[in-house]
Amino acid sequence: MAEKEPLFQTEGVVLRTTDVGDRDRMLTLLTPQYGKLSVFARSVRKITSSGLSASQLFAYGKYTLRRGSSHFYLRESSVLETFLGISTTIEGASLAAYLCEVADELTLPDVECRDMVQLVLNTLWTISENKKPLYLIKGAFEFRAAAIAGYTPDLRGCAVCDKQSLGDNGMIDVMNGRLLCSECYQSLYQKQLQSAYRPDLNTPITDEFGQPILLRRLTPAALAAIRYVLYTPAKRQFAFSVEDEGILLFRDACESYLLHHVGHGYKTLSFYKSVINEST
Ligand SMILES: [Zn+2]
């Protein structure tokens, strides 16, 4: 019986909150060892509640829970970090909401997700500190989150000729998770790229498996940035920079990579783009 389930303690980060009635709240809590949990927090919205801070969106804390039949019940909590800097700008808050929606979708109940928890915490902290450009934080999160979810590309070199350097017009083949150097890209797709081969220019270019191919251009700087994001230890995830034309290409490659692998957009992403005035 649920009442006899023992209490257990876990750390976690609040990805989503839904107020229930006048005092209660449902939390989506992402925990390293138990995955994503739905938690009912009774009376937590009373101003005198000791659990209020740890039940706010983006809060990171320690939670004592009891397992029920359809969700968990919060018994005690103590906050470890609230990332207060996030809510000082609408841009930062909307980016944080987007990454929480992505993390919510890419995780499951009762499945360990230590890497995703660490990525979410590092990303929330970096937004809160307000020392890095948001496009860099967003791109690094998107690309790393996709890799953690299992969509890991091979960024070591061109998938055809093995060259590490792709030249100025290298490509990432998004759905096949591979790189193509300028020359191999041209020789593989030259025929298809010619307009005579495609009477309708909207006809997609297809790969050798007959599937529509999605290519995003990478300059050496943009490639260096996504390699850094994928291969660097998590603690140094955001310690890089990208400049000039590389910014746009990095931003586009990371967003395309995540969205095309999950197969849809996100409402929170559209909202983030509307507040930073970037077209979708
Ligand atoms: Zn090549």
Boltz pocket constraint, residues with backbone or C-beta under 6 A from the ligand:
constraints:
  - pocket:
      binder: B
      contacts: [[A, 158], [A, 159], [A, 160], [A, 161], [A, 162], [A, 163], [A, 180], [A, 181], [A, 182], [A, 183], [A, 184], [A, 185]]
      max_distance: 6.0
